[in-house]
Amino acid sequence: MSESAHSVKLGEIIREFDLEILSKGPDYEDVPLHTVDVNRPGLPLAGFFEHFDTKRLLLIGLTETTYVAGMTPERRRESFDRLLAYPVPALIITRGLEAFPECLEMAEKYGRTVLRTQAHTSAFMSALIGSLFNRLAPCITRSGVMMEIYGEGVLFQGESGVGKSEVAIELIKRGHRLIADDAVEIKETNSGTLEATAPELIRRYMELRGIGVIDVSHLFGMGAIKMKQQIDLVIKLEPWDDNAVYDRLGLEGAFTEILGVKIPAVTIPVKPGRNLASIVEVAAMNNRHRKMGHNAAQELAERMDRHFEKLMKEAEG
């Protein structure tokens, strides 16, 4: 993802990384950033502007500073004049290096923002790109309940009234944690995984039919909630259908796709008498077991194959 339909304001990045402001452009805090890419302008400082992306933040480290320091003042002024004439969102100087007077002069001339950090260039660049990726990642909202169960992020989905919140309450009483109820915000992180959180407006709250809205953190304590969680498993709850054929062994792993990422999925039929909370706990533990390379269904199938093969050999002998 290089450019996003979303944006993040420059002021948010300044506050997140505690950047020092050396020169302020007009309305600099509200400048929108649309791309996760960052540009180290070595070639533009040398006069090469082919494929120069003006939407990227500029990052000047020790290498660029050493190169520019070897120029005459007139050459430096000309170089920064050409560079900052473009409508770049900001120029960030790393390692606490001093800003060249010619740089600040041209920033003032064109109304560009110049910032500074004490962090080393490579470490800061990595953290900045990671932050931009997470902030600009595509985000969708899905109906459901999101929980952390034995360290696994489990997203419950199903039609209204099937019992998602009721299962969640039982799981909370067993010590598991709620991330979101009713509406779940999902985005892809820079590691290619899906992260779920609750919309700010309804965070910590749950709706239980017959009781109403409850504040989970007040009733069960702050340990019962979590701000965000990676999605490891999707559980689809559906009313029991006597005519439906449900998976008995689990040999063929099912998946559901969210934002282009495939997530393991299981379907659990709901009917009176089934202890759904216990079944969900087992599903979460089994999913973690599979990620560690253990597949009980596959092991049983292989064991049965060996048994029948042995019986056939004995019958032939």
N, C-alpha and C positions, 0 to 999 in steps of 0.2 A: 504494500500500500504506500504510494508516494504522495498522492494528493487526495484529500478527503472532502466530502460534502459538508462536514462539520468544520468548526473552527475553534481555536482557543485564543484568548486575548493575551497579548504580550505581557500585560501586567501580572497575570497569573504565573507566568514563567519567571518573571523577575522575583516575585514573592517566594515561589517554591525553592529557587536556587539562591535566594538572598543576594541578588546581583547588585553591584554598585553602579549607580547611574552617573556617567561622566558627561553625557550630553542628552538633552531631552528633545525629541521630535514633537511636533504638535499632536496632542491627544495620544501620546505614545502608549499609554496603558491599554487603550482600546484598539490598538492595531491588531487585526485578525491574522492568525497563523493557520494556513490550510495544508501545509505539507510537513511530513516527518523528516524530510531530508535537510541536511545542514551542509553549507558550502564553506570550504576552506579556500579562500580566494587567492591562491598563489599565482595561478595563470592570469586572472583578471588584473592583479597588481602589476603583472609584467606586460599588460596591454592586450591580452587575448580574451575576448568576450564572446566567442562562438559558443552557443548553447548555455549561456549564462542565465540561470534561473533567478529572477528578481523576487520570487516568493519565498526563497529560503533565507534563514538566518545566516549571517556571515560569522565565521569563527576564525580569529587570528591568534595563532600560538607562537611558540619560540621560533619555528622555522620561518614563518612569514615575517616576523619582527626582525630577525637577523638579516633576511633578504632586503627588506625595506631600509634598514639602518645603513646599508652599504650605498644607498642612493644619495645624490646631492639633494639639498632642501628643495630646489626647484623641481627636480625629478619626482620627489616624494609628493609635493603639492599637486603636480600634474597627475600622478598615479591615483591619489585619493580623490582628486577631482573627477576623474573618469569613473572610478568605482562608485562613489557615493552620489553621482548624478542619477544613478538608477534607483528606483523606489524600493529599496530593500527594507524589510521590516526593522532590522537592527543589526548592529555589528557588535560582537562580543569579544573582548580581549581576555585571554586566559592567563594563568600562572601569576596574576597580579602585576603583569608587565605595564610599564608606563605607556600611555597613549602618545603617539607622535603629535606635536602641535599642529602639523599640517592635516592630520586626520580630524582633530577636533575643529579645526578651521573650516574644513569642507563639510563636516557634519552640521555645523552651524549655518553654513551657506545654504545647504539643501534641506535642512530640517530633518536630519536623520538622528536616530537614537544610537548612542554608543554606551555599552555596558562593560563591566569588568567582573571577573571571578578570580578567586585565589586558587581554584582547582587546576590540576594538570589537564592539558588539552585532551588527551585521549580518554581519560576517565570522565571528564565533564561532557565530552561529545557523546560518549556512550550513554550516560545518564540522561542527557537532554533528548536524544533520539528515542530512548525508551519511554520517557515521560510524554513526548509528543505523540508517539504511537498509541499509548494507552488513552490519551485524551482525545485523539482524533479517530480512534477505532470505530468502525460501524457499530451502532447500538440499536437493538430492537427490544420491544417489550412483549413478553409472552404471559398469558394467563397460567397460573399454577402456584405451587408452593415450593420454595427452595430451602433445603436443610443440609446441615453437616451431620453425617452419621458415621461414627467410627473413623473420622478423618476423610470420608468420602463425601463429595458434593453431590447430592441427589435432588433432582428436579422432578416433582410430582406434576403430572398433567392428567386431565380428564374432564368430562363434562361437569357443569355446575351441579352441585348437590351430591356428587358421588362419594364424598367423604374425605377430601384431601386435608382440610383443616382439622378434622377430627383425628385423623391419623397423626398429623403434625403435633397436636396437643399431647397425645399419648407418648410420642417420641421425646418431646420436651421434658415430660415428667420422668422419663428414663435417663435424662442427662444429655440428650443431644441438643443441637443448637439450631435456631431459626435464623434464616437470612432474609426471606421475603415471603409474604402471604398475599395471595390474590393476583398481584402484578409483579413480574420479575424482569428487571432490566438486565440484558445480556449483551456483552461485547467481547470481541476477540482481542486477546492480549498479544504483545509482541513475541510471545513464545508459541503462538499458534494454538493456544487453548482458549476456552470460553470461560469468562468470569461473570458471575451473577451477583447482583445486589438489589436492594429494594429502592423504589422511588423515595426521595427524601420525605415527601408528604405523608406516606403511610408506613415509614420505617418503624419497626417494633410493634406494630399493631396487627391484630388478627380479628377476623369476623367469624363468630360461631353462631350458626342458626339456632334460635331459641334463647340465646344469651345476649348476643350483640357483639359489639367491639370491645376487645380487651387489650391492655398494654402488657405485653409478654414480659418486658424487663421489670415492671413493677410487681407483677404477680409471682414470677419465677426467679427474678434476680438478673443482673446484667450478664451473668455467665450463660444465660439461656439464649442469648442472641449473638450474632456475628455480622460484621458489616458487609463482607464479601466472601465469595468462595468460588473456586474453580468447579465447573460442572464435570463430574466423572460418570454419572449414570442418569438416565431418564427412565422413570417408572410411570407407565400409563395405567391409571386405574379405570376400570370399566365395569358396568354391571354384569353379573354372571349371566351367561347365555348357555342354556342347556344344549343348544344345537351347535355351539362353537367348538372348534378343536383347539385346545390349548397345548402349549409346548410342555411335554412331560419330562424330557431329558435335558434340553438346553444345548444340544449339539451344534445347532446352527445359530450363531450369535446374531441378534438383530441390532440394527443401528438406526438412529434418527439423525438427520442433518440439520444443523442450525448454523446460519452464517457461513455455510460451506464446510463446516467442521463436523465430522462424523463422531457421534457419541453413542456408546453402548446403551441399548434400551431393552426393557423387559415390560411385558404386559401382565398385570395382576388382576384377575377377576374378583369382584367384590360381591359378597353375599353374607347374610347373617350367620354368625358362628365362626367365621374366619378371623383369626387374630392378625389383623393387617400390620400392626406395629411390629410384631415379631417377624412376620414374613419380610417386611421392608428391611429390618435390621439384617436378616440373613442375606437378602439380595445385595445390600451394600458390602457386607463382609465377603460374599462370594465374588463380587466385582473386583475387590481389592486382591483377593486370592488369585484371580485370573491374570491381573496385571503383573503379579509376581511369578507367573508362568505355570500356575497350577489350574488345570481344568478338570474338575471331577467327572463331568459327563464324558469327556474325551477319554479319560483314564479308564472309566467303567466300560466304555465301548471297546477299547483296545483289550481290556481284560477278558471281556466276553468273546471277542474274536479269537484270542489265544486259546480260550477254553474249548470253543467249538472246533477249532482247528485240531486241537489235541484229541477230541472225541472222534473226529473223522479219521485221523491217522490210526487210532486204536481199532476203529471198525474195519478199516482196510487191512490192518495187520491180523 
